[in-house]
């Protein structure tokens, strides 16, 4: 209990709990709550946004995942995180928003010209 109280003080500490919860499928709801709390404490936190968006996408909450990633991409536009752009591009592609997907994949390639996932996404379109 003491460890949990200590860990729950900051968004970054909560991400340590996320790593633990991710290993246990039975803790999916706790995982989601912890990610949401991390984002309340540090809005736009890329790692929390990315992980929560993937969880939403798995649960077929595509619009929620897209909204979260759009916000994360906007917050971290200059941070050089191609994974956010690729994930958003993948969701756009599933929603048949081809131009938006291409834009995301191209943004990912601006940060990492050899990003295989972005190249694959473009090839799929």
C-alpha positions in Angstrom: 0.0 0.0 0.0 2.8 2.4 0.9 4.5 1.7 -2.5 1.2 2.4 -4.4 0.7 5.6 -2.5 4.2 6.8 -3.3 4.0 5.7 -6.9 0.7 7.5 -7.4 2.1 11.0 -6.7 3.2 11.8 -10.3 2.2 10.9 -13.8 5.6 9.4 -14.5 5.3 7.2 -11.4 1.9 6.0 -12.6 3.5 4.9 -15.8 5.5 2.4 -13.8 2.3 0.9 -12.5 1.0 0.8 -16.1 4.0 -1.4 -17.0 2.9 -3.9 -14.3 -0.8 -3.8 -15.1 0.0 -4.4 -18.8 1.3 -7.9 -17.9 -2.0 -9.0 -16.4 -5.1 -9.1 -18.7 -7.3 -9.3 -15.6 -6.1 -5.7 -14.7 -7.3 -4.1 -17.9 -9.8 -1.8 -16.1 -7.1 -0.8 -13.5 -4.7 -0.2 -16.4 -7.2 2.1 -18.1 -7.9 4.0 -14.8 -4.2 4.5 -14.2 -3.6 5.8 -17.7 -6.5 8.2 -17.4 -5.2 9.4 -14.1 -1.7 9.9 -15.5 -3.2 12.1 -18.3 -5.2 14.1 -15.7 -2.0 14.8 -13.9 0.0 15.5 -17.0 -2.2 16.3 -20.0 -0.6 15.4 -23.3 1.8 12.9 -21.8 2.8 11.0 -25.0 3.4 7.6 -23.5 0.1 7.6 -21.6 -1.8 8.9 -24.6 -0.2 6.3 -26.9 -0.9 3.4 -24.6 -4.5 4.4 -23.7 -5.3 5.1 -27.4 -4.1 1.6 -28.3 -6.3 0.2 -25.5 -9.3 2.2 -26.8 -8.6 0.9 -30.3 -8.6 -2.7 -29.1 -11.9 -2.1 -27.4 -13.3 -0.8 -30.7 -13.5 2.8 -29.3 -11.9 4.1 -32.4 -13.2 7.7 -32.2 -12.0 8.0 -28.7 -8.6 6.6 -29.7 -8.4 9.1 -32.6 -9.3 12.1 -30.4 -6.7 11.1 -27.9 -3.9 10.7 -30.4 -4.9 13.9 -32.3 -4.4 15.7 -29.0 -1.1 14.0 -28.2 0.2 14.7 -31.7 -0.7 18.3 -31.3 0.9 18.5 -27.9 4.1 16.9 -29.0 4.4 18.2 -32.5 8.1 18.9 -32.2 9.1 16.0 -30.0 10.0 13.6 -32.8 7.8 10.8 -31.8 6.9 9.0 -35.1 5.0 6.3 -33.2 2.2 8.7 -32.3 1.8 9.7 -36.0 1.9 6.1 -37.2 -0.7 5.0 -34.7 -3.0 7.9 -35.7 -2.4 7.1 -39.3 -3.3 3.5 -38.8 -6.6 4.5 -37.1 -7.4 7.0 -39.9 -6.6 4.2 -42.5 -9.1 1.9 -40.7 -11.7 4.7 -40.9 -10.9 5.1 -44.6 -9.6 8.6 -44.0 -6.9 8.1 -46.6 -5.6 11.7 -46.8 -5.4 12.1 -43.1 -3.6 8.8 -42.8 -1.0 9.8 -45.5 -0.4 13.1 -43.7 0.3 11.2 -40.5 2.6 8.7 -42.1 4.5 11.5 -43.9 4.9 13.4 -40.6 6.3 10.2 -39.0 8.8 10.0 -41.9 9.9 13.6 -41.3 11.0 12.6 -37.8 12.5 9.2 -38.9 13.0 8.8 -42.6 13.5 5.1 -42.2 10.3 4.4 -40.1 9.2 1.0 -41.4 5.7 1.3 -39.9 5.1 4.6 -41.7 6.4 3.1 -45.0 4.2 0.1 -44.5 1.1 2.3 -43.8 1.7 4.2 -47.0 2.2 1.0 -49.0 -1.1 -0.3 -47.6 -2.9 2.8 -48.9 
